């Protein structure tokens, strides 16, 4: 059985790069590349897959249709996580997450996705200016090409 532990191990092998696939209104798939990682969900305490995003396409798709698949790969190995996205951001408010908690959450997601920063104040300003949101995914299904 493939787990989030397997996701973490594989993600670390290629800079936590993952392909995120969302569903467009017309039923076609929209995919893009992000850095993603596993972290504790800030509201439930359960393990979740997370990434930070901005812009119109991915967020609009996830707001209307929260189902998402995130696929990591390294060499010929891959692992995919399916679930529903919960958005937390300036345009996606969540009870219990004020502006300060959002600022810290975006940092936490960035670090979980393999990031580090030498100018956190600059990072925070960019997150606010670009109206970035955290995407938190409670896994519904995890599968891979490994025989585990």
N, C-alpha and C positions, 0 to 999 in steps of 0.2 A: 504494500500500500504506500503510495507516494504522499508525503506530508509537507507542511510548511518548512520543516527542518531541511528537507531535500531542496526546496525552493531557495532557502538561504545559502546552502552550500553551492548550488549551481550559479546563483546570481553573483556571488563573490568572484567567480572565475572569469567573468566578463563585464566588470565595471557596473554590475547591477542593471545592465541594459535589458529592456524588455519591450516587446511589441504589445501594445494595448489595442484591442479591437472592440469597437462599439457598434451599435446598430443605428443606421440612419432611418429617417422616417419612411423612406421608400423601400426599406427591407434589405438594402445592401449594407455591406460591412465597411466601416472606416477604420483604418489602422494607422498607428503612429508609434514612434520610438520614444521611450521615456526611461528614466532611472527609477527603479522601484525596489522596495524592500519589505521585510517582515518586521512588524512592531506590535506593541500592545495597543489595542484600540483604546483611545483616551476616555471613552464613555462606558464601554462594557468591560474592559480589562481582558478581553479575549484577544488571541493573536489575530492579526489582520494583515493583509497585503496593502501597501500604501504607496502613493506617489503624489506629486504636486503638479498641477497643471493650470493653464490659463487659456484664454482665447474663446472663440465662439463655438467651434465645431464639436470637440470632444465633450465640453461641458454641456452644450445644448443636447447632444445625444444622450448623455448620462442623466440629465434632468428629466427628459421625456421617457427614456427607456434605460433603467439603471443596470440592466444586465451587461456584463463585461467579461472578456477573457483576456488574461495577461499571460504571455508566453516568454519564458527565458530560454536562452540557449548558450551553450559553450561547446565548440567543436560540433560533434554530431549528436550530443545529448541535448534534450529539451525537457521542459516541464511547463505545464499550463495550469492556470488557476482560473476557475469560473466562479462567479458570484454576482451579487448585486452591490453596486457602488453606493456609498453614502458620501455626500459632498459636504464639506465644512469650509466655508469661506465667507468673504464679505458679501457675496450675492447669494449665499447658501447658508443663512444663519441656523445655528443649532442651539437649543436650550443648554445652558451650562458652559457655553464657549463664548466668552467675551473677546474683545480685541486683543487683550494681553494673552489670553490662553491660545487664541489663534496664532499669534506671533510665535509663541513657543512651539505649538503643534507643527507649524510649517518647518521650523528648524528640526524638530524631532523626525519628521518624515524624511527630510533631506539627509539627515545622518543615517537613518535606517536604510536609505537607498544608496549608501556608500559614499555620501558626500562629506566634505569637510570645508571649512571656510576660514579665511584669515581676516575677514571684515564682516562680522555678523550684523553690524549696524547697516552696512550697505546692502547686505542680503535682505534685511527686514524692509528697507526702503523700496527695493525692487519688488518684493512680494506685494506690498501695499499698492505701489504704482501700477502694477500689472493685474491687480485684483485676483491674485492666485488663490486657488482652493486646494485643500487636501482631499484626496480621494481615498477612502477607506473601504476595503473589500473584505467582507466576511466570506471565506471560501465555502462554496457549496460543493465543489468537485475539484480535485487535484489529480492530474494524471501526467504520465511521462512515457518516454520510450525506454526507460530502464526496466529491467525485469523484476524490480522490487515489488 
